[in-house]
């Protein structure tokens, strides 16, 4: 379906913003085409924002099935999605001498986490369960390609995930083709909860600890998936998503005697403060989300800068390869 253009507006950019890096990190080809960023701002009616940078402004064009969004509403959504109001310089001060993240303020200066809606955040987290970077993002890619819907913005096709209700109507064989394994059932369980309206969304925006508990009530959603969802969807960084990969790197970098969850979490929170979750996000980027053995080797060699020209699949090259 081709969406019609509603209007365009402009946003001033903060002093510290690298639009290109922000747009390319963890993007598929239909999200970032090398110049323009395509963001889903509404599922009903489907509304997509095309964002590009012109000098010190962002040009934001709205495309939709219906005219139900205003310029001010769109501007607010884009500001939140791109984290334009986050004081990222405070994060840089925390990590400037950090053994793991010290190159983020230089090699990734101005790059910001691009947040997503709650549903997309949960689906993304499900695909990362007990999976390598390549496995997880291939699963998510398959979901988009095999079950998603396509909308045309000018001459560019944008894929969006099926809604929770649509997931419940997908045939099991189709989900099986996405190669999610046991995660398919978790996806269905989440879709049921969201479709039933049982998920209490308001507390999710008030207290991260309550939000984590609410998400963990969903069958198949554990601590890591809940916290990753909070980082990706709500820009809530207080509770870092910690998996085996992060645990070993933190233990090695900080010389921790124990690799227990509490020990690692305390070390992260002590060093990165309220930016702990964002720190974990950028840790995957600076190390190109390589397997643990390679990540440890790079840490020992001090190779903590991302390789934007890498031939392999990395957070910075997804948009070129998938």
C-alpha positions, 0 to 999 in steps of 0.5 A: 500500500502506498501512503500519502504525504501529509506534511513536513516539519523541521527539528533543530538538532542538539549540538551532539548528534550524529544523525547518520550513526544514529540512523544506521545502528541496528537498522534494516535496509527498509529502516535506513537507506543510507540517507533517509531514516524511516520510522513507524510512528503509528500502527493504526492508522499506519503512519511513517516518518521519513527523516533526513538531515539538512545542515543543522536541522532534521526534515521530518515528512509524514506519510499515512493512511489517514490524517490523524497526527499533527506537526507538534505530535510528530515532532514530539515522537521523533524527539523521543525516538531519537533521544534528542533531549537526552543529555548524552554529554553526561553519559560521556563524562561517566565513561570517558576513562572506562575500560570498555566504553572509553571510545564511545565519546569519540568513535561514536560521538553523537550516536544515540539509541533509536527507541521503538514502540513497546511491541517492537521492543518486546519482539526484538528482545524475544529474538535475542533470547539465548542467541548470538547477534547474527542469530537474533537479528536474522530471526527478527529479519525473518519475522519482518520478511515473512509476516510483516506488512509493506507500505510504500513511502514515495519510492521506498518500501517500508516493512512493519511488524504484524500487530499482536492481533495479526500475530495470533492469526499467523499459521504456526507453519509460517512462524516456524519458517521464521526459525524462532524455535521455542521463541515462537510460543513466547511471541504468541504469549506476548501477543495474547497479553497485549491483545487482551489489554491485561498489560498495565502500561502506565506503571511501565512509564513510572518505575523501572522496577515495577515495569520489570516485574510487570513484563516478567509476568508474561510467560517466556519473558525473563529478566534479560528480555524485560530489561532489554525491552525497557531500554529499547522501548522506554529509554529506561537505563536504570536496569541494565540487561545482563547476559553471559556475553556482558557478564564475561566482558565486565568481569574481565575488564574490571577484574571482578573475582565473581561473575555472579549477576549481583556482582556484575550489575553492581559494577555496571551501575557503579561505573555507568550510573543511571546510564547503565542500560545505555552502556550495555547497548553501546558495548555491543556496538563498539565490539561489533557484537562479535561472539564472546571469544572474539570479544574477549580477545579484542578487549585484551588487545584494546580494540574497542572501536567499532568497524564501520567497514566490516564485511561481517554482520554488525550493528553498524552494517545491518542496514547494508546486508539485511 
